[in-house]
């Protein structure tokens, strides 16, 4: 087996990874970073949060959601 046979495949993989990663790195480096209190605060639709974010839903909610997905497809 000769490694030169796999060179185009390795080159294709490296180019694909670089095309996916480089725009993210460039955006992170060149993008503006000006945090303030309003940007870092949680968005709650204009009023204070109430209840627990991890409240339990009724089983009927999940059944209706599953039926919707089945009949929507």
PDB file as gemmi writes it, atoms N, CA and C in Angstrom:
CRYST1    1.000    1.000    1.000  90.00  90.00  90.00 P 1                      
ATOM      1  N   UNK A   1       0.837  -1.189   0.000  1.00  0.00           N  
ATOM      2  CA  UNK A   1       0.000   0.000   0.000  1.00  0.00           C  
ATOM      3  C   UNK A   1       0.874   1.241   0.000  1.00  0.00           C  
ATOM      4  N   UNK A   2       0.472   2.170  -0.815  1.00  0.00           N  
ATOM      5  CA  UNK A   2       1.227   3.396  -0.949  1.00  0.00           C  
ATOM      6  C   UNK A   2       0.405   4.540  -0.370  1.00  0.00           C  
ATOM      7  N   UNK A   3       1.047   5.376   0.453  1.00  0.00           N  
ATOM      8  CA  UNK A   3       0.338   6.485   1.093  1.00  0.00           C  
ATOM      9  C   UNK A   3      -0.055   7.562   0.082  1.00  0.00           C  
ATOM     10  N   UNK A   4       0.623   7.618  -1.053  1.00  0.00           N  
ATOM     11  CA  UNK A   4       0.308   8.622  -2.065  1.00  0.00           C  
ATOM     12  C   UNK A   4      -1.074   8.419  -2.676  1.00  0.00           C  
ATOM     13  N   UNK A   5      -1.612   7.222  -2.576  1.00  0.00           N  
ATOM     14  CA  UNK A   5      -2.960   6.964  -3.087  1.00  0.00           C  
ATOM     15  C   UNK A   5      -4.019   7.673  -2.235  1.00  0.00           C  
ATOM     16  N   UNK A   6      -3.722   7.876  -0.962  1.00  0.00           N  
ATOM     17  CA  UNK A   6      -4.685   8.481  -0.051  1.00  0.00           C  
ATOM     18  C   UNK A   6      -4.511   9.991   0.071  1.00  0.00           C  
ATOM     19  N   UNK A   7      -3.530  10.551  -0.589  1.00  0.00           N  
ATOM     20  CA  UNK A   7      -3.281  11.987  -0.510  1.00  0.00           C  
ATOM     21  C   UNK A   7      -4.472  12.830  -0.971  1.00  0.00           C  
ATOM     22  N   UNK A   8      -5.143  12.522  -2.065  1.00  0.00           N  
ATOM     23  CA  UNK A   8      -6.320  13.330  -2.440  1.00  0.00           C  
ATOM     24  C   UNK A   8      -7.446  13.267  -1.412  1.00  0.00           C  
ATOM     25  N   UNK A   9      -7.625  12.113  -0.804  1.00  0.00           N  
ATOM     26  CA  UNK A   9      -8.681  11.981   0.207  1.00  0.00           C  
ATOM     27  C   UNK A   9      -8.332  12.806   1.440  1.00  0.00           C  
ATOM     28  N   UNK A  10      -7.097  12.727   1.884  1.00  0.00           N  
ATOM     29  CA  UNK A  10      -6.672  13.510   3.042  1.00  0.00           C  
ATOM     30  C   UNK A  10      -6.747  15.006   2.748  1.00  0.00           C  
ATOM     31  N   UNK A  11      -6.362  15.396   1.556  1.00  0.00           N  
ATOM     32  CA  UNK A  11      -6.453  16.798   1.164  1.00  0.00           C  
ATOM     33  C   UNK A  11      -7.907  17.266   1.140  1.00  0.00           C  
ATOM     34  N   UNK A  12      -8.795  16.435   0.634  1.00  0.00           N  
ATOM     35  CA  UNK A  12     -10.221  16.758   0.602  1.00  0.00           C  
ATOM     36  C   UNK A  12     -10.766  16.930   2.030  1.00  0.00           C  
ATOM     37  N   UNK A  13     -10.368  16.053   2.933  1.00  0.00           N  
ATOM     38  CA  UNK A  13     -10.824  16.143   4.323  1.00  0.00           C  
ATOM     39  C   UNK A  13     -10.289  17.408   4.979  1.00  0.00           C  
ATOM     40  N   UNK A  14      -9.021  17.718   4.776  1.00  0.00           N  
ATOM     41  CA  UNK A  14      -8.434  18.918   5.368  1.00  0.00           C  
ATOM     42  C   UNK A  14      -9.083  20.194   4.829  1.00  0.00           C  
ATOM     43  N   UNK A  15      -9.347  20.239   3.541  1.00  0.00           N  
ATOM     44  CA  UNK A  15     -10.009  21.418   2.964  1.00  0.00           C  
ATOM     45  C   UNK A  15     -11.434  21.533   3.511  1.00  0.00           C  
ATOM     46  N   UNK A  16     -12.124  20.424   3.636  1.00  0.00           N  
ATOM     47  CA  UNK A  16     -13.487  20.462   4.175  1.00  0.00           C  
ATOM     48  C   UNK A  16     -13.531  20.942   5.612  1.00  0.00           C  
ATOM     49  N   UNK A  17     -12.597  20.475   6.423  1.00  0.00           N  
ATOM     50  CA  UNK A  17     -12.548  20.914   7.819  1.00  0.00           C  
ATOM     51  C   UNK A  17     -12.184  22.389   7.903  1.00  0.00           C  
ATOM     52  N   UNK A  18     -11.235  22.813   7.083  1.00  0.00           N  
ATOM     53  CA  UNK A  18     -10.837  24.219   7.132  1.00  0.00           C  
ATOM     54  C   UNK A  18     -11.957  25.140   6.650  1.00  0.00           C  
ATOM     55  N   UNK A  19     -12.727  24.719   5.659  1.00  0.00           N  
ATOM     56  CA  UNK A  19     -13.855  25.530   5.196  1.00  0.00           C  
ATOM     57  C   UNK A  19     -14.929  25.637   6.287  1.00  0.00           C  
ATOM     58  N   UNK A  20     -15.065  24.631   7.112  1.00  0.00           N  
ATOM     59  CA  UNK A  20     -16.048  24.677   8.184  1.00  0.00           C  
ATOM     60  C   UNK A  20     -15.577  25.426   9.414  1.00  0.00           C  
ATOM     61  N   UNK A  21     -14.277  25.385   9.685  1.00  0.00           N  
ATOM     62  CA  UNK A  21     -13.754  25.961  10.929  1.00  0.00           C  
ATOM     63  C   UNK A  21     -13.278  27.400  10.751  1.00  0.00           C  
ATOM     64  N   UNK A  22     -12.660  27.688   9.639  1.00  0.00           N  
ATOM     65  CA  UNK A  22     -12.053  29.010   9.455  1.00  0.00           C  
ATOM     66  C   UNK A  22     -13.057  30.168   9.523  1.00  0.00           C  
ATOM     67  N   UNK A  23     -14.246  30.100   8.933  1.00  0.00           N  
ATOM     68  CA  UNK A  23     -15.182  31.228   9.094  1.00  0.00           C  
ATOM     69  C   UNK A  23     -15.577  31.460  10.555  1.00  0.00           C  
ATOM     70  N   UNK A  24     -15.682  30.404  11.326  1.00  0.00           N  
ATOM     71  CA  UNK A  24     -16.013  30.569  12.729  1.00  0.00           C  
ATOM     72  C   UNK A  24     -14.883  31.238  13.493  1.00  0.00           C  
ATOM     73  N   UNK A  25     -13.659  30.841  13.204  1.00  0.00           N  
ATOM     74  CA  UNK A  25     -12.503  31.441  13.871  1.00  0.00           C  
ATOM     75  C   UNK A  25     -12.362  32.904  13.469  1.00  0.00           C  
ATOM     76  N   UNK A  26     -12.521  33.198  12.185  1.00  0.00           N  
ATOM     77  CA  UNK A  26     -12.421  34.578  11.721  1.00  0.00           C  
ATOM     78  C   UNK A  26     -13.520  35.440  12.344  1.00  0.00           C  
ATOM     79  N   UNK A  27     -14.717  34.918  12.422  1.00  0.00           N  
ATOM     80  CA  UNK A  27     -15.815  35.660  13.050  1.00  0.00           C  
ATOM     81  C   UNK A  27     -15.582  35.897  14.524  1.00  0.00           C  
ATOM     82  N   UNK A  28     -15.001  34.933  15.194  1.00  0.00           N  
ATOM     83  CA  UNK A  28     -14.712  35.094  16.621  1.00  0.00           C  
ATOM     84  C   UNK A  28     -13.628  36.143  16.847  1.00  0.00           C  
ATOM     85  N   UNK A  29     -12.628  36.146  15.976  1.00  0.00           N  
ATOM     86  CA  UNK A  29     -11.527  37.096  16.133  1.00  0.00           C  
ATOM     87  C   UNK A  29     -11.943  38.506  15.731  1.00  0.00           C  
ATOM     88  N   UNK A  30     -12.619  38.648  14.602  1.00  0.00           N  
ATOM     89  CA  UNK A  30     -12.952  39.970  14.079  1.00  0.00           C  
ATOM     90  C   UNK A  30     -14.299  40.508  14.551  1.00  0.00           C  
ATOM     91  N   UNK A  31     -15.133  39.662  15.134  1.00  0.00           N  
ATOM     92  CA  UNK A  31     -16.458  40.099  15.550  1.00  0.00           C  
ATOM     93  C   UNK A  31     -16.418  41.026  16.742  1.00  0.00           C  
ATOM     94  N   UNK A  32     -17.391  41.938  16.836  1.00  0.00           N  
ATOM     95  CA  UNK A  32     -17.425  42.865  17.976  1.00  0.00           C  
ATOM     96  C   UNK A  32     -17.794  42.130  19.258  1.00  0.00           C  
ATOM     97  N   UNK A  33     -17.198  42.571  20.349  1.00  0.00           N  
ATOM     98  CA  UNK A  33     -17.475  41.983  21.657  1.00  0.00           C  
ATOM     99  C   UNK A  33     -17.663  43.132  22.639  1.00  0.00           C  
ATOM    100  N   UNK A  34     -18.915  43.606  22.737  1.00  0.00           N  
ATOM    101  CA  UNK A  34     -19.221  44.722  23.623  1.00  0.00           C  
ATOM    102  C   UNK A  34     -20.363  44.324  24.567  1.00  0.00           C  
ATOM    103  N   UNK A  35     -20.096  43.482  25.541  1.00  0.00           N  
ATOM    104  CA  UNK A  35     -21.176  43.078  26.451  1.00  0.00           C  
ATOM    105  C   UNK A  35     -21.557  44.216  27.402  1.00  0.00           C  
ATOM    106  N   UNK A  36     -22.828  44.255  27.758  1.00  0.00           N  
ATOM    107  CA  UNK A  36     -23.293  45.159  28.795  1.00  0.00           C  
ATOM    108  C   UNK A  36     -24.380  44.455  29.598  1.00  0.00           C  
ATOM    109  N   UNK A  37     -24.918  45.129  30.571  1.00  0.00           N  
ATOM    110  CA  UNK A  37     -25.886  44.491  31.468  1.00  0.00           C  
ATOM    111  C   UNK A  37     -27.148  44.060  30.731  1.00  0.00           C  
ATOM    112  N   UNK A  38     -27.601  44.847  29.761  1.00  0.00           N  
ATOM    113  CA  UNK A  38     -28.827  44.498  29.034  1.00  0.00           C  
ATOM    114  C   UNK A  38     -28.626  43.273  28.159  1.00  0.00           C  
ATOM    115  N   UNK A  39     -27.454  43.140  27.539  1.00  0.00           N  
ATOM    116  CA  UNK A  39     -27.207  41.985  26.686  1.00  0.00           C  
ATOM    117  C   UNK A  39     -27.030  40.707  27.488  1.00  0.00           C  
ATOM    118  N   UNK A  40     -26.463  40.817  28.671  1.00  0.00           N  
ATOM    119  CA  UNK A  40     -26.200  39.624  29.476  1.00  0.00           C  
ATOM    120  C   UNK A  40     -27.377  39.219  30.353  1.00  0.00           C  
ATOM    121  N   UNK A  41     -28.436  40.010  30.378  1.00  0.00           N  
ATOM    122  CA  UNK A  41     -29.588  39.661  31.203  1.00  0.00           C  
ATOM    123  C   UNK A  41     -30.482  38.671  30.450  1.00  0.00           C  
ATOM    124  N   UNK A  42     -31.168  37.793  31.175  1.00  0.00           N  
ATOM    125  CA  UNK A  42     -32.059  36.842  30.497  1.00  0.00           C  
ATOM    126  C   UNK A  42     -33.295  37.549  29.958  1.00  0.00           C  
ATOM    127  N   UNK A  43     -33.754  37.103  28.796  1.00  0.00           N  
ATOM    128  CA  UNK A  43     -34.933  37.688  28.164  1.00  0.00           C  
ATOM    129  C   UNK A  43     -36.170  36.949  28.657  1.00  0.00           C  
ATOM    130  N   UNK A  44     -37.081  37.684  29.256  1.00  0.00           N  
ATOM    131  CA  UNK A  44     -38.273  37.062  29.841  1.00  0.00           C  
ATOM    132  C   UNK A  44     -39.556  37.740  29.385  1.00  0.00           C  
ATOM    133  N   UNK A  45     -39.619  38.221  28.171  1.00  0.00           N  
ATOM    134  CA  UNK A  45     -40.835  38.780  27.578  1.00  0.00           C  
ATOM    135  C   UNK A  45     -41.348  40.005  28.321  1.00  0.00           C  
ATOM    136  N   UNK A  46     -40.491  40.740  28.977  1.00  0.00           N  
ATOM    137  CA  UNK A  46     -40.896  41.988  29.601  1.00  0.00           C  
ATOM    138  C   UNK A  46     -41.431  41.876  31.006  1.00  0.00           C  
ATOM    139  N   UNK A  47     -41.581  40.703  31.545  1.00  0.00           N  
ATOM    140  CA  UNK A  47     -42.040  40.583  32.925  1.00  0.00           C  
ATOM    141  C   UNK A  47     -41.177  39.562  33.656  1.00  0.00           C  
ATOM    142  N   UNK A  48     -41.246  39.614  34.957  1.00  0.00           N  
ATOM    143  CA  UNK A  48     -40.419  38.729  35.763  1.00  0.00           C  
ATOM    144  C   UNK A  48     -40.837  37.274  35.578  1.00  0.00           C  
ATOM    145  N   UNK A  49     -39.856  36.405  35.636  1.00  0.00           N  
ATOM    146  CA  UNK A  49     -40.128  34.968  35.486  1.00  0.00           C  
ATOM    147  C   UNK A  49     -40.911  34.457  36.681  1.00  0.00           C  
ATOM    148  N   UNK A  50     -41.800  33.523  36.416  1.00  0.00           N  
ATOM    149  CA  UNK A  50     -42.569  32.904  37.486  1.00  0.00           C  
ATOM    150  C   UNK A  50     -42.521  31.397  37.315  1.00  0.00           C  
ATOM    151  N   UNK A  51     -42.566  30.705  38.395  1.00  0.00           N  
ATOM    152  CA  UNK A  51     -42.538  29.243  38.347  1.00  0.00           C  
ATOM    153  C   UNK A  51     -41.150  28.718  38.032  1.00  0.00           C  
ATOM    154  N   UNK A  52     -41.065  27.421  37.970  1.00  0.00           N  
ATOM    155  CA  UNK A  52     -39.805  26.753  37.690  1.00  0.00           C  
ATOM    156  C   UNK A  52     -39.681  26.505  36.191  1.00  0.00           C  
ATOM    157  N   UNK A  53     -38.500  26.676  35.661  1.00  0.00           N  
ATOM    158  CA  UNK A  53     -38.285  26.448  34.240  1.00  0.00           C  
ATOM    159  C   UNK A  53     -38.381  24.965  33.895  1.00  0.00           C  
ATOM    160  N   UNK A  54     -38.258  24.116  34.878  1.00  0.00           N  
ATOM    161  CA  UNK A  54     -38.300  22.666  34.652  1.00  0.00           C  
ATOM    162  C   UNK A  54     -39.594  22.048  35.170  1.00  0.00           C  
ATOM    163  N   UNK A  55     -40.708  22.762  34.959  1.00  0.00           N  
ATOM    164  CA  UNK A  55     -41.983  22.221  35.431  1.00  0.00           C  
ATOM    165  C   UNK A  55     -42.408  21.039  34.567  1.00  0.00           C  
ATOM    166  N   UNK A  56     -43.165  20.164  35.146  1.00  0.00           N  
ATOM    167  CA  UNK A  56     -43.593  18.955  34.447  1.00  0.00           C  
ATOM    168  C   UNK A  56     -44.825  19.252  33.604  1.00  0.00           C  
ATOM    169  N   UNK A  57     -44.830  18.676  32.396  1.00  0.00           N  
ATOM    170  CA  UNK A  57     -45.976  18.803  31.510  1.00  0.00           C  
ATOM    171  C   UNK A  57     -46.837  17.553  31.638  1.00  0.00           C  
ATOM    172  N   UNK A  58     -48.091  17.726  31.325  1.00  0.00           N  
ATOM    173  CA  UNK A  58     -49.014  16.601  31.342  1.00  0.00           C  
ATOM    174  C   UNK A  58     -48.669  15.654  30.178  1.00  0.00           C  
ATOM    175  N   UNK A  59     -48.951  14.386  30.354  1.00  0.00           N  
ATOM    176  CA  UNK A  59     -48.646  13.395  29.329  1.00  0.00           C  
ATOM    177  C   UNK A  59     -49.438  13.674  28.057  1.00  0.00           C  
ATOM    178  N   UNK A  60     -50.624  14.230  28.192  1.00  0.00           N  
ATOM    179  CA  UNK A  60     -51.436  14.534  27.012  1.00  0.00           C  
ATOM    180  C   UNK A  60     -50.730  15.517  26.083  1.00  0.00           C  
ATOM    181  N   UNK A  61     -49.934  16.412  26.648  1.00  0.00           N  
ATOM    182  CA  UNK A  61     -49.184  17.356  25.821  1.00  0.00           C  
ATOM    183  C   UNK A  61     -48.250  16.601  24.883  1.00  0.00           C  
ATOM    184  N   UNK A  62     -47.518  15.633  25.417  1.00  0.00           N  
ATOM    185  CA  UNK A  62     -46.588  14.866  24.596  1.00  0.00           C  
ATOM    186  C   UNK A  62     -47.327  13.984  23.586  1.00  0.00           C  
ATOM    187  N   UNK A  63     -48.454  13.419  23.975  1.00  0.00           N  
ATOM    188  CA  UNK A  63     -49.224  12.593  23.045  1.00  0.00           C  
ATOM    189  C   UNK A  63     -49.753  13.408  21.875  1.00  0.00           C  
ATOM    190  N   UNK A  64     -50.246  14.606  22.163  1.00  0.00           N  
ATOM    191  CA  UNK A  64     -50.734  15.468  21.088  1.00  0.00           C  
ATOM    192  C   UNK A  64     -49.574  15.884  20.183  1.00  0.00           C  
ATOM    193  N   UNK A  65     -48.421  16.146  20.763  1.00  0.00           N  
ATOM    194  CA  UNK A  65     -47.262  16.522  19.957  1.00  0.00           C  
ATOM    195  C   UNK A  65     -46.838  15.378  19.042  1.00  0.00           C  
ATOM    196  N   UNK A  66     -46.843  14.171  19.562  1.00  0.00           N  
ATOM    197  CA  UNK A  66     -46.466  13.006  18.747  1.00  0.00           C  
ATOM    198  C   UNK A  66     -47.488  12.792  17.632  1.00  0.00           C  
ATOM    199  N   UNK A  67     -48.771  12.916  17.953  1.00  0.00           N  
ATOM    200  CA  UNK A  67     -49.801  12.771  16.920  1.00  0.00           C  
ATOM    201  C   UNK A  67     -49.682  13.849  15.855  1.00  0.00           C  
ATOM    202  N   UNK A  68     -49.366  15.056  16.272  1.00  0.00           N  
ATOM    203  CA  UNK A  68     -49.184  16.131  15.309  1.00  0.00           C  
ATOM    204  C   UNK A  68     -48.027  15.801  14.345  1.00  0.00           C  
ATOM    205  N   UNK A  69     -46.927  15.324  14.891  1.00  0.00           N  
ATOM    206  CA  UNK A  69     -45.786  14.974  14.050  1.00  0.00           C  
ATOM    207  C   UNK A  69     -46.142  13.839  13.102  1.00  0.00           C  
ATOM    208  N   UNK A  70     -46.845  12.838  13.585  1.00  0.00           N  
ATOM    209  CA  UNK A  70     -47.218  11.706  12.735  1.00  0.00           C  
ATOM    210  C   UNK A  70     -48.115  12.136  11.588  1.00  0.00           C  
ATOM    211  N   UNK A  71     -49.142  12.935  11.881  1.00  0.00           N  
ATOM    212  CA  UNK A  71     -50.078  13.313  10.836  1.00  0.00           C  
ATOM    213  C   UNK A  71     -49.544  14.451   9.975  1.00  0.00           C  
ATOM    214  N   UNK A  72     -48.573  15.184  10.477  1.00  0.00           N  
ATOM    215  CA  UNK A  72     -47.971  16.255   9.688  1.00  0.00           C  
ATOM    216  C   UNK A  72     -47.058  15.683   8.615  1.00  0.00           C  
ATOM    217  N   UNK A  73     -46.433  14.585   8.916  1.00  0.00           N  
ATOM    218  CA  UNK A  73     -45.532  13.986   7.923  1.00  0.00           C  
ATOM    219  C   UNK A  73     -46.320  13.331   6.829  1.00  0.00           C  
TER     220      UNK A  73                                                      
END                                                                             
